[in-house]
Amino acid sequence: QVQLVESGGGLVQPGGSLRLSCAASGSIFSINFMGWYRRAPGKERELVAGIFSGGRTNYGDSVKGRFTISRDNAKNTVYLQMNSLKPEDTAVYYCMMSMSRNYWGKGTLVTVSS
């Protein structure tokens, strides 16, 4: 069994920064894709950023230029550096890792407010 644990969420003022981390543990063989998704109140879940095993990344249009995803394969960990945060970035952020199947974390709340 694989478990994902996110950390790094919290309350931040507009324009501030946060760094999210998600570490996988358990029976891990090969992680093809690591991604961050978010669900804002009243909205559907959306892809924020993803990174493939070869390093290729993709980002949601609303976060391009502000967020950066990275991964540490040795630690089975994915990071999301979030800069220039806006109130509309407020959401629960979930990490997902794709292996033999997709595994999801329980989420971490990010609140951007003054």
C-alpha positions as CSV (number, residue, x, y, z in Angstrom):
1,Q,0.0,0.0,0.0
2,V,1.1,3.5,-0.8
3,Q,0.4,6.6,1.4
4,L,0.9,10.2,0.4
5,V,1.3,12.9,3.0
6,E,1.1,16.6,2.1
7,S,2.5,19.4,4.2
8,G,3.1,23.1,4.0
9,G,-0.4,24.6,3.7
10,G,-1.6,27.5,5.8
11,L,-2.7,31.1,5.8
12,V,-0.8,33.6,3.8
13,Q,-1.4,37.2,2.7
14,P,-1.9,38.1,-0.9
15,G,1.4,38.4,-2.7
16,G,3.1,35.9,-0.3
17,S,4.6,32.5,-0.9
18,L,4.2,29.0,0.4
19,R,5.9,25.7,-0.4
20,L,3.9,22.5,-0.4
21,S,5.5,19.1,0.0
22,C,4.1,15.6,-0.6
23,A,6.0,12.5,0.4
24,A,5.1,9.0,-0.7
25,S,5.8,5.9,1.5
26,G,5.0,2.2,1.2
27,S,5.4,-0.1,-1.7
28,I,6.8,2.2,-4.3
29,F,8.3,1.0,-7.5
30,S,8.1,3.6,-10.2
31,I,6.3,6.9,-10.1
32,N,5.4,8.0,-13.6
33,F,3.7,11.3,-12.8
34,M,3.4,13.5,-9.8
35,G,0.9,16.3,-9.7
36,W,-0.8,18.9,-7.6
37,Y,-4.6,19.5,-7.9
38,R,-6.8,21.8,-6.0
39,R,-10.5,22.2,-5.2
40,A,-11.7,25.7,-4.3
41,P,-15.0,26.2,-2.5
42,G,-17.9,25.6,-5.0
43,K,-15.6,24.6,-7.8
44,E,-14.5,21.4,-9.4
45,R,-11.0,19.9,-8.8
46,E,-8.4,21.2,-11.3
47,L,-4.9,20.4,-12.2
48,V,-2.4,23.0,-10.8
49,A,0.8,21.5,-12.0
50,G,2.3,18.1,-13.0
51,I,5.7,16.7,-13.5
52,F,6.6,13.5,-15.4
53,S,9.4,11.1,-14.6
54,G,11.6,12.6,-17.3
55,G,11.2,16.1,-15.9
56,R,8.6,17.5,-18.3
57,T,6.2,19.8,-16.5
58,N,2.8,21.3,-17.2
59,Y,0.8,24.0,-15.4
60,G,-2.7,25.3,-15.2
61,D,-3.1,28.6,-17.0
62,S,-4.0,30.4,-13.8
63,V,-0.7,29.6,-12.1
64,K,1.8,29.8,-14.9
65,G,4.7,32.0,-14.0
66,R,3.8,32.0,-10.3
67,F,4.0,28.3,-9.3
68,T,6.9,25.8,-9.8
69,I,6.7,22.1,-9.4
70,S,9.7,19.9,-8.7
71,R,10.4,16.4,-7.6
72,D,13.0,14.5,-5.7
73,N,12.9,11.0,-7.0
74,A,15.3,9.7,-4.3
75,K,12.9,10.9,-1.6
76,N,9.7,10.1,-3.6
77,T,8.6,13.6,-2.9
78,V,7.0,16.3,-5.0
79,Y,7.1,20.0,-4.2
80,L,5.0,23.0,-5.2
81,Q,6.5,26.4,-4.8
82,M,3.8,29.0,-4.9
83,N,4.7,32.7,-5.3
84,S,2.6,35.8,-5.8
85,L,-0.4,34.1,-4.2
86,K,-3.8,35.5,-4.8
87,P,-7.1,35.1,-2.9
88,E,-8.4,33.0,-5.8
89,D,-5.6,30.5,-5.0
90,T,-7.5,29.6,-1.8
91,A,-8.3,25.9,-2.0
92,V,-7.5,22.5,-0.7
93,Y,-4.5,21.2,-2.5
94,Y,-4.0,17.5,-3.2
95,C,-1.1,15.7,-4.5
96,M,-1.4,12.7,-6.8
97,M,1.2,10.2,-7.9
98,S,0.7,7.8,-10.7
99,M,2.2,4.3,-10.4
100,S,0.4,1.1,-11.0
101,R,-2.6,3.2,-10.2
102,N,-3.2,6.7,-9.0
103,Y,-2.7,7.5,-5.4
104,W,-4.0,10.6,-3.7
105,G,-3.1,12.5,-0.5
106,K,-5.8,13.8,1.9
107,G,-5.1,17.4,1.0
108,T,-3.8,20.5,2.7
109,L,-5.6,23.8,3.0
110,V,-4.1,27.0,1.5
111,T,-5.9,30.2,2.5
112,V,-4.8,33.5,0.9
113,S,-6.3,36.4,2.7
114,S,-5.4,39.7,4.3
